[in-house]
Amino acid sequence: MTIPCDMDCIPLHVRGGYIIPTQEPATNTKTSRQNKFEMLVVLNDDESAEGRLFWDDGESADTIESGDYLLLELRANMGGFTTIVTHKGYQPDSTATIGSVKVLGLKSTVGEVQLDGVSTSRYTYRQNVLHIAGMDLDLAVNHEIRWSKTTSAAVHLVPARWQLLFVLAVLYTLLT
């Protein structure tokens, strides 16, 4: 297998079955910690993945021994993604949030997405990749994101606001 990559490219290979929490970099750790998390979910052949997220104040020593940390279990399968707080000895500030989830390796087209039981249109699905964005989920709270399968390949390829604008443009054209 050949992977095209020029000199300014760093290929990242991720084994299926894992969830990797990421954050946008910044010029220093204090600033970086204010950026939202993106959960990169790479499903395995069984369409499942798991991971963990450890979070403390970033400054104190011996936070594991003192219990001053937050630990999340991250789980995903063919129908959803969950965060489960397994240790809550540290309360992060309000900037510690999940901003997006990217799921790679889905074998079925996604029809609907729900964030903690509420339907959302802030997602795209293209080439077996589901990207849910525009979230602000508190890191220190359990969350469940569910998606349903559909047989239509054209579902949600365009964000909802553009679909509405398209419909309005067609109506305007027909009426004028």
C-alpha positions in Angstrom: 0.0 0.0 0.0 1.3 3.4 -0.9 0.1 6.5 1.0 0.7 9.8 -0.8 2.5 12.2 1.6 4.8 15.1 0.8 7.5 16.6 3.1 5.1 18.7 5.1 2.7 15.8 5.8 2.8 13.5 8.8 0.6 10.4 8.2 -1.3 9.2 11.3 -2.4 5.6 11.4 -5.0 4.6 14.0 -5.9 1.1 14.7 -9.7 0.4 14.6 -11.4 0.0 18.0 -10.0 3.1 19.7 -11.3 6.6 20.6 -8.7 9.4 20.7 -9.6 12.7 22.5 -7.9 15.6 20.7 -7.7 19.4 21.1 -6.6 22.2 18.9 -3.0 23.2 19.8 -2.2 26.6 21.2 1.0 28.5 22.1 0.9 27.2 25.6 -0.8 24.6 27.8 -3.0 27.0 29.7 -4.4 28.4 26.4 -4.7 24.9 24.8 -6.7 23.6 27.8 -9.4 26.2 26.9 -10.0 24.6 23.5 -12.9 22.2 23.0 -12.2 18.5 22.6 -12.9 16.5 19.4 -13.4 12.8 19.9 -11.9 10.8 17.0 -13.7 7.5 17.0 -12.2 4.8 14.8 -14.5 1.8 14.7 -13.1 -1.7 14.3 -14.6 -4.5 12.1 -17.3 -5.0 14.7 -18.2 -1.3 14.6 -17.1 -0.7 18.2 -14.4 1.4 19.9 -13.3 2.5 23.4 -11.0 4.9 25.1 -10.4 6.9 28.2 -9.9 10.6 29.0 -7.9 11.7 32.1 -8.2 15.4 33.1 -6.8 17.3 36.0 -5.8 20.9 36.8 -2.6 20.5 34.7 -0.4 22.0 37.4 -0.6 20.0 40.7 1.6 17.0 41.4 0.3 13.6 42.6 -3.3 14.2 41.4 -3.8 10.4 41.0 -2.8 9.8 44.6 -4.9 12.6 45.9 -7.9 11.7 43.7 -8.0 15.2 42.2 -8.8 14.2 38.6 -11.6 13.5 36.2 -11.7 10.1 34.4 -14.1 9.3 31.5 -14.7 6.0 29.8 -15.5 6.6 26.1 -17.4 3.9 24.3 -18.9 3.7 20.8 -20.7 1.2 18.6 -22.6 1.1 15.4 -25.4 3.1 16.9 -23.8 5.6 19.3 -21.1 7.2 21.4 -21.2 7.6 25.2 -19.1 9.3 27.8 -19.2 7.9 31.3 -17.6 9.7 34.2 -16.0 7.0 36.3 -14.1 9.3 38.7 -15.0 12.8 39.5 -12.5 14.1 42.0 -11.9 17.3 40.0 -14.4 19.8 38.5 -13.0 21.3 35.4 -14.0 24.9 34.4 -16.7 25.6 31.9 -14.3 25.6 29.0 -13.6 21.8 29.3 -16.2 20.7 26.8 -16.6 18.3 23.9 -17.1 20.3 20.7 -17.3 17.6 18.1 -17.2 13.8 17.5 -15.9 12.3 14.3 -16.7 8.6 13.7 -14.8 6.7 11.1 -15.7 3.3 9.7 -19.5 3.2 9.9 -20.9 0.5 7.5 -24.4 2.1 7.2 -25.6 5.5 6.2 -26.7 7.7 9.1 -30.3 9.0 9.1 -30.8 10.9 12.4 -28.5 12.0 15.2 -29.6 12.7 18.8 -27.5 14.5 21.5 -28.6 13.4 24.9 -32.1 12.4 23.5 -32.6 15.6 21.5 -32.5 15.5 17.7 -29.8 17.6 16.0 -29.1 18.6 12.4 -25.5 19.7 13.2 -23.8 16.7 11.5 -22.6 15.5 8.1 -22.1 12.0 6.8 -19.8 11.3 3.9 -17.9 8.2 2.8 -18.5 6.3 6.0 -17.5 9.2 8.2 -20.0 10.8 10.6 -19.0 14.3 11.9 -21.1 15.9 14.6 -20.1 19.4 15.3 -21.2 22.6 17.0 -21.6 20.9 20.4 -20.7 22.2 23.9 -21.0 19.1 26.1 -19.8 19.5 29.6 -16.8 17.1 30.1 -17.8 16.3 33.7 -21.3 14.9 32.8 -22.3 11.6 31.2 -23.5 12.0 27.6 -25.0 9.8 25.0 -25.0 10.5 21.3 -27.1 8.1 19.2 -27.5 7.8 15.5 -29.9 5.7 13.4 -29.2 3.9 10.2 -31.0 4.6 6.9 -30.9 3.2 3.5 -30.7 6.5 1.7 -27.2 7.5 0.6 -28.1 11.2 0.2 -29.1 11.9 3.8 -27.5 14.9 5.3 -24.8 15.5 2.8 -25.6 19.2 2.9 -26.1 21.1 6.2 -29.7 21.8 7.0 -29.4 25.6 6.7 -28.2 25.2 3.1 -31.1 22.8 2.3 -33.5 25.4 3.5 -31.9 28.1 1.4 -32.0 25.8 -1.7 -35.7 25.2 -1.2 -36.4 28.9 -0.8 -34.3 29.7 -4.0 -36.3 27.1 -5.9 -39.6 28.5 -4.6 -38.5 32.0 -5.5 -37.6 30.9 -9.0 -40.9 29.2 -9.5 -42.9 32.2 -8.3 -41.2 34.8 -10.3 
